[in-house]
Amino acid sequence: MGEQPIFSTRAHVFQIDPSTKKNWVPTSKHAVTVSYFYDSTRNVYRIISLDGSKAIINSTITPNMTFTKTSQKFGQWADSRANTVYGLGFSSESHLSKFAEKFAEFKEAARLAKEKSQEKMELTSTPSQLLMHLNQACRAGDYLAKESATGELQSPLTPESVNGTDDERVPRDASLNSEARAEPNAVPFPHSSNAINKHWEAELAALKGNNAKLTAALLESTANVKQWKQQLAAYQEEAERLHKRVTELECVSGQTAGIKTQKTELNQTIEELEAALKAKEEELERLKSEVETASELQLQKDAVAQKLQETETRNAELEAQLVEMDQRVESSQMEQESFRKSLRSLLELLDGKIFELTELRDSLAKLIDGIGSQN
C-alpha cells in the first residue's frame, strides 16, 4: 500500500528566512505541484512538494498545526519538526480556500488517529490489571473454601473486597471501629450451619463466575496483544520497504547525475559542431574567390563533399545518441521532462543546420555548373 497522493495543487513555495524570521525566501522559481500524501500503514498525513529532484516541502501534519490565510492568495503554516515556516502563493483565492479546507480536514484526521493510538497504548496495561483481579479472585475462593471447611465465621466477602476498593487501604484499627459502628444496622447472619454453608457456596459461585469472566477477558487481551504484535511486524516490514525505496531513489539520483554529465558532453559536442559549420561557411566563401580552374574547383568540390559526408555521418551519430538519450529519459522520473524538451530543441537546431548545409551544397553545385558552362 505505502504512501499515496490524495490531493494536489500548484503554488509558489516560500520559506521564512532563518536569520531574520521575518522575510520570505522563495524556494521555487515557478509554480510547482504541492500534494497531500496519506500513509495508510502509519495513519500519517504529509505535505510534499518537489522542484525537479529536490524536496522543497516535506511536512508531517500534526493536530497542533494551523494553516493561516494572510491574504487572498497566500497562506502559511509553521512546522516545529522542520523548525521553519512554509508559505504558499496561489494563482486564485479558490485554490487557497481548497488547500485550507484540505489542511483542516487532514489535521482533524491526524488528531483522531493520534487519539486512537493513545487508546491502544492504554489498552496494553489491561492484561496486567486482569491478572491482578484474577489472583485476588482465586485467593478469595481459596479463603471461602477454607472457611466452609473449618466452619469458622468471619465478616462476609463482597465483590468490592474481592476487586480491591479503597477499604483495603484503610488501617485495620479504623476498619474495626467502622465495623463496630455499623453493627446496629448490619444484617444478622443465619444461625444454622446449613444456611451458613449455602451463603458461602453462593459467594463462592459468584466468585467463580467473576473468575470465568476475568479469564475470558484475559484471553481476549492476549489475542489483542498478538494482533498488536502482528501490526508491529507489519510496521517493521513497511519501514524496511521504505528504506529499500530510499536506496533505490538514491541509485536513480546517481543515474540522473550521469545523464546530466552526458547532456553536458552532448552540449559541448554541439557547440564544436556549430563552430565547425561556421568554419565551413567561411571556407566556402573563400573558395568562391579562389576558384581559377575547373580541376581545382573539382578537387575542392570533392573535398567539401567528403567533409559534408563526414558531417552527415556525425549528424547521424548525434541523432543516434539523441534517440538513446530519449529512451533513457523516458525511463527516468518526472523531473527529466525539461531535459527531454531540451534534446528536442537541439534536434530541431541540428535539422536546421542540415537544411542550411543542403542549401549551400545546392548553391555550390549550381555555381560549379555555371562555371563549367562558361568554360
Secondary structure, DSSP 4 states (H G I P E B T S, - for coil): --EEEEEEEEEEEEEE-TTTSSSEEES-SS-EEEEEEEETTTTEEEEEEEETTEEEEEEE--TT---EE-SSSEEEEEETTTTEEEEEE-SSHHHHHHHHHHHHHHHHHHHHHHHHHHHHHHHTTHHHHHHHHHHHHHHHHHHHHHHHHH----PPP-HHHHH--GGGGS-HHHHHHHHHHHGGGSPPPPSSHHHHHHHHHHHHHHHHHHHHHHHHHHHHHHHHHHHHHHHHHHHHHHHHHHHHHHHHHHHHHHHHHHHHHHHHHHHHHHHHHHHHHHHHHHHHHHHHHH---HHHHHHHHHHHHHHHHHHHHHHHHHHHHHHHHHHHHHHS-GGGHHHHHHHHHHHHHHHHHHHHHHHHHHHHHHHHHHHHHH-
